[in-house]
Amino acid sequence: MYLKQLHLINFKNIELAQLQLNKGINCFIGPNGAGKTNLLDAIYYMSFCKSFFNPVDSQNIQHKHDFFVIQGKYDVNNEEEHIYCGLKKGQKKQFKRNKKEYDKLSNHIGLLPLVMISPQDERLIVEGSEQRRKYIDSVISQYDKTYLEHLINYNKVISQRNIYLKKLKNLNAQAHEMLDIWDFQIIELGRKISHSRMQFLEELKPVFLEMYNFIAAQKEVVEFDYKSNLNQPDFEGSLKESREKDMILGYTTKGVHKDDVEFQIGGYPIKKMGSQGQKKTFLIALKLGQFKFLSEHKKRKPLLLLDDIFDKLDNERGDRLIELVGSDFFSQIFITDTQLNRIEPVLNKIQKESSIFMVDNGKFNN
Ligand SMILES: Nc1ncnc2c1ncn2[C@@H]1O[C@H](COP(=O)(O)OP(=O)(O)OP(=O)(O)O)[C@@H](O)[C@H]1O
């Protein structure tokens, strides 16, 4: 699978861009703020129907304009796929595949698998558990539609339960009866969600370790551990016991919406003990592991988007990463960097078909 053509109008700082893309490697080189990451974000948008960076859709429209359009032509197993996304201020976004609008955007997720590696991934390490859950959910949703449905339903149950808790004054028999109904679903759906998350992380672990050990040349020991709220011995009992507390707080404190994954280096949390380069290596290995995982599950190689990837890595790790990325294991790749003299030697080492686009002030030349 690869992206052949990209056409953008008023997407962030890119007023107009029409690009013919290379099946191999596409490099976008330019100064800070030029629009390199915005271009990657437009490609991300076509796979996930949303921005990687800004969840407020209307803020992705170029300032002083009232709409944006993103269009892409893909080759998927020698069939052409045309994706159109248009957003006009104050209106619902239009998302079409081959001129036909989707009934539900969730039906599109997974058609064009994609893995993005960005400096923003640091959020996965430094921020709270919500970031890690979102990450896991977005990967599983790319290959398992039922999971996405369970997750949507689970979130609806939690939000209805929370609305009810906020209005509740005391836990009388009627309140317990109502909560029993929601708690039954929290347990049923939660079990399925927790099981899928556990399976995914167990399968991801060996490929993640393989990638980490390759890039870091076995220099340190890393690990991740899934902590599911549902795995405590009597989850049902503890959900019931928390009702009083939930009523006071006005939200549900137990359930898979509180799950987490602990990232470790040398047996300690990487958030506290990892150096910047080690954290970066960890995140790259996680995402490349995800790439391998998705390739196997989708029987299709995802697009790989590498935003500012070589920053903070020492030469040895950088070289090993180049060796990896240059292998036939990866298909179409998009790379951004501020320096042409850092990218040119990389392309020479890789020996893959490539195009270089110079980016300045939202304009692209090659
Ligand atoms: N809705 C918008 N309208 C106009 N400009 C926008 C909009 N959203 C973001 N921008 C601008 O886009 C620019 C950022 O572009 P981008 O993140 O693509 O830069 P970059 O080339 O990746 O830079 P860096 O090398 O610093 O990562 C900023 O100047 C930002 O103000």
The ligand as an SDF file (V2000), in Angstrom:
LIG
                    3D

 31 33  0  0  0  0  0  0  0  0999 V2000
   -4.7960   26.5570   11.6650 N   0  0  0  0  0  0  0  0  0  0  0  0
   -3.6180   27.0690   11.3330 C   0  0  0  0  0  0  0  0  0  0  0  0
   -3.5540   28.1010   10.4320 N   0  0  0  0  0  0  0  0  0  0  0  0
   -2.3580   28.6250   10.0890 C   0  0  0  0  0  0  0  0  0  0  0  0
   -1.1720   28.2140   10.5630 N   0  0  0  0  0  0  0  0  0  0  0  0
   -1.1950   27.1900   11.4510 C   0  0  0  0  0  0  0  0  0  0  0  0
   -2.3990   26.5710   11.8690 C   0  0  0  0  0  0  0  0  0  0  0  0
   -2.0960   25.6050   12.7520 N   0  0  0  0  0  0  0  0  0  0  0  0
   -0.7480   25.5950   12.8780 C   0  0  0  0  0  0  0  0  0  0  0  0
   -0.2040   26.5700   12.0970 N   0  0  0  0  0  0  0  0  0  0  0  0
    1.2030   26.9200   11.9700 C   0  0  0  0  0  0  0  0  0  0  0  0
    1.9540   25.8590   11.4210 O   0  0  0  0  0  0  0  0  0  0  0  0
    3.3060   26.0490   11.8320 C   0  0  0  0  0  0  0  0  0  0  0  0
    3.8600   24.7380   12.3800 C   0  0  0  0  0  0  0  0  0  0  0  0
    4.1070   23.9360   11.3510 O   0  0  0  0  0  0  0  0  0  0  0  0
    4.7790   22.5200   11.5990 P   0  0  0  0  0  0  0  0  0  0  0  0
    4.4900   22.0090   12.9520 O   0  0  0  0  0  0  0  0  0  0  0  0
    4.3910   21.7010   10.4390 O   0  0  0  0  0  0  0  0  0  0  0  0
    6.3000   22.9570   11.5510 O   0  0  0  0  0  0  0  0  0  0  0  0
    7.5620   22.0560   11.2120 P   0  0  0  0  0  0  0  0  0  0  0  0
    8.0100   22.4010    9.8330 O   0  0  0  0  0  0  0  0  0  0  0  0
    7.3010   20.6420   11.5120 O   0  0  0  0  0  0  0  0  0  0  0  0
    8.5710   22.6860   12.2610 O   0  0  0  0  0  0  0  0  0  0  0  0
    9.5960   22.0260   13.3130 P   0  0  0  0  0  0  0  0  0  0  0  0
   10.8710   21.8150   12.5590 O   0  0  0  0  0  0  0  0  0  0  0  0
    9.7440   23.1350   14.3110 O   0  0  0  0  0  0  0  0  0  0  0  0
    8.9930   20.8020   13.8880 O   0  0  0  0  0  0  0  0  0  0  0  0
    3.3410   27.0240   12.9790 C   0  0  0  0  0  0  0  0  0  0  0  0
    3.9060   28.2300   12.5280 O   0  0  0  0  0  0  0  0  0  0  0  0
    1.8790   27.1760   13.3160 C   0  0  0  0  0  0  0  0  0  0  0  0
    1.5840   28.4640   13.7940 O   0  0  0  0  0  0  0  0  0  0  0  0
  1  2  1  0
  2  3  1  0
  2  7  2  0
  3  4  2  0
  4  5  1  0
  5  6  2  0
  6  7  1  0
  6 10  1  0
  7  8  1  0
  8  9  2  0
  9 10  1  0
 10 11  1  0
 11 12  1  0
 11 30  1  0
 12 13  1  0
 13 14  1  0
 13 28  1  0
 14 15  1  0
 15 16  1  0
 16 17  2  0
 16 18  1  0
 16 19  1  0
 19 20  1  0
 20 21  2  0
 20 22  1  0
 20 23  1  0
 23 24  1  0
 24 25  2  0
 24 26  1  0
 24 27  1  0
 28 29  1  0
 28 30  1  0
 30 31  1  0
M  END
$$$$
